Amino acid sequence: MSIQISAVKGLRDLREFIDLPFRLHQDTPWIPPLKLERYAFLTRKLNAYFTHGEAQYFLARRAGRVVGRVTAQIDFNFNQFHTSRWGMFGFLEFEDDADVLLALLDAAASWLRARGCDRMVGPMDFQLNDESGVLIEGFELEPMIRQPWHPAYYQRRCEEAGLEKAMDLYSWDLSISDRARMNPILPKIAQRAATKHGITIRRMSRRYLRRELEEFATVYNAAWSRNWGFVPYSKADLDAYALDLQLVYSRDWFMIAEQDGKTIAMAITIPDVNQVLKRMRGRLLPLGWWYYLNRGRIMDRVRVGFLGVLPEYQHTGVAAALYVEHFDVAARSRQSAGEASFILEVNTAMNRGLEAMGGRIVKRWRVYERLLG
């Protein structure tokens, strides 16, 4: 039967949009998100992305049954920063059917082309720092917080549909309680950072977290500005990010490196809330709230999400100091292992640093593109 593509209109359509992966990925390593959070994230008035972007959500149906979904979006801040006309697609889910995927991609491409975009890149939900890429390695592993999971046919169908590789993203497994895996030169470099350059490490304040994120944005916008897919954080983004981080705040893992009181580097490592969400099964009731309140007893791994250094201080060894601090924290906490992601395949310095920490690549995601000429 033919496939019908329609824009999401109203609560019923949005419910079907959110429910689709729950049906597609039953009995897989996929971990269901909290449905209430997904409704909020996809509601334009509640997501800071829509202060600098627009999007359209699509559903694919066959004989009235939902068989796929996708979004098309434009980030105006991204295009302004890069002087580009890119559009993105995201939230990609579909049954193993080439026709379904082609119809979804064509709908997203048509919407973006009509708004002047010359390239479609994704999947991104909605930006690269959210869930991004199609999983191409590590299918047997559970995703960590804000990591996507897909069955193997997603990659095959995307490439059959003519999507071309734009960038691969890595996730490095880290046994940060095992110092034997660490390159022995790292502690020496870290010690030199303290003795020669006077670098100290402190913890971010939960009470003043929003203020701390101003410093984070300064480091992020300087350290990541040349990275593929980078977009600077807006004030609205930081406001929203501060609220999100309050829910997963861990004093041990939120680090700031300073020299003479000036912030020169940051590391934000997040306990893996997906371990809690797995037990919540997408709902707060009847027992989901209890698992969340007891999350400290459940989470034993972390995701290293951000670790950046101001470019003019990259020679000081401050990155090594932050790496070593991660081993020190792991030695005294429940979280003794984790992953660092998303690391661009072209980020040579970060990939070398993670290798020096004893890491190994365990997951890969692929971001695709299609020209819209």
Secondary structure, DSSP 8 states (H G I E B T S, - for coil): --EEEEE--HHHHHHHHHHHHHHHTTTSS-----HHHHHHHH-GGG-GGGGSEEEEEEEEEETTEEEEEEEEEEEHHHHHHHT--EEEEEEEEE-S-HHHHHHHHHHHHHHHHTTT-SEEEE-EESSTTSEESEEEE-TTS---TT-----THHHHHHHHTT-EEEEEEEEEEE-TT-GGGS-THHHHHHHHHHHTT-EEEEE--STTHHHHHHHHHHHHHHHSTTSTT-----HHHHHHHHHHHHHH--GGGEEEEEETTEEEEEEEEEE-THHHHHHHTT-STTTHHHHHHTHHHH--EEEEEEEEE-GGGTTTTHHHHHHHHHHHHHHHSS--EEEEEEEETT-HHHHHHHHHTT-EEEEEEEEEEEE--
